[in-house]
Amino acid sequence: MNLSKLREAEEKFFIRYPGGFNNPELIEIGKKHKMNKMIQLAMESFSKENFNDPELIIESMIKIISRSSLVSVFEKPKFRDLVKLLKGDDKEFLAKGLEKLLYGHEQEGFEMILAILKSGKLAKWPLMTICQTYFRPQVEVFVKPTTVKGIIEFLELDTLTYKPAPTWAFYEEYRRIINEIKQQVDPSLSPYNAAFSGFLMMTTVES
């Protein structure tokens, strides 16, 4: 990892946006993402007791994905249509996968969700990572292909090789690195991991 490039990027970012994410320009940009509302929705929707009702969880997943500004407008209806057509057992399997991802054995949960999305040819990184991004915003990471590829190249992250097909191994390592490198810069750059990724994205575009 190239720490000198990260710190140079931090310096340039604060010159361009005094106050970081408290800069009026960035506050205005951030409004469209409605992060606080989406985080609250995810935490309420995916409370532990709600997993007693798989149908409710499925509807909540549809709602969160359809409202998310981070997910492609093309993927939203495809996800909705896929899960609406799932049989009862598959709906329970998907809901159980999310429960494990959020509350239990993360890798098992990740792979259960992946299996359902693969069945509908929808195994896309954004769909695989959006729910946990809102549920644990200071820990989890949203994987947007163009952004992640840019971050890997810019920071010279040698332990990561991006591939379009989602895997737990990549997610776990990418999450570890993001949570490690955000400790190297001003805390104001990482109110959420999604915001920190936004800082890195703007940095890679402008560099």
Secondary structure as GFF3:
##gff-version 3
##sequence-region A 1 207
A	DSSP	alpha_helix	3	16	.	.	.	ID=ss1
A	DSSP	three_ten_helix	20	22	.	.	.	ID=ss2
A	DSSP	alpha_helix	24	31	.	.	.	ID=ss3
A	DSSP	alpha_helix	35	45	.	.	.	ID=ss4
A	DSSP	three_ten_helix	48	52	.	.	.	ID=ss5
A	DSSP	alpha_helix	54	67	.	.	.	ID=ss6
A	DSSP	alpha_helix	75	84	.	.	.	ID=ss7
A	DSSP	alpha_helix	88	103	.	.	.	ID=ss8
A	DSSP	alpha_helix	106	119	.	.	.	ID=ss9
A	DSSP	alpha_helix	125	135	.	.	.	ID=ss10
A	DSSP	alpha_helix	145	155	.	.	.	ID=ss11
A	DSSP	alpha_helix	168	181	.	.	.	ID=ss12
A	DSSP	three_ten_helix	182	184	.	.	.	ID=ss13
A	DSSP	three_ten_helix	187	189	.	.	.	ID=ss14
A	DSSP	alpha_helix	193	206	.	.	.	ID=ss15
###
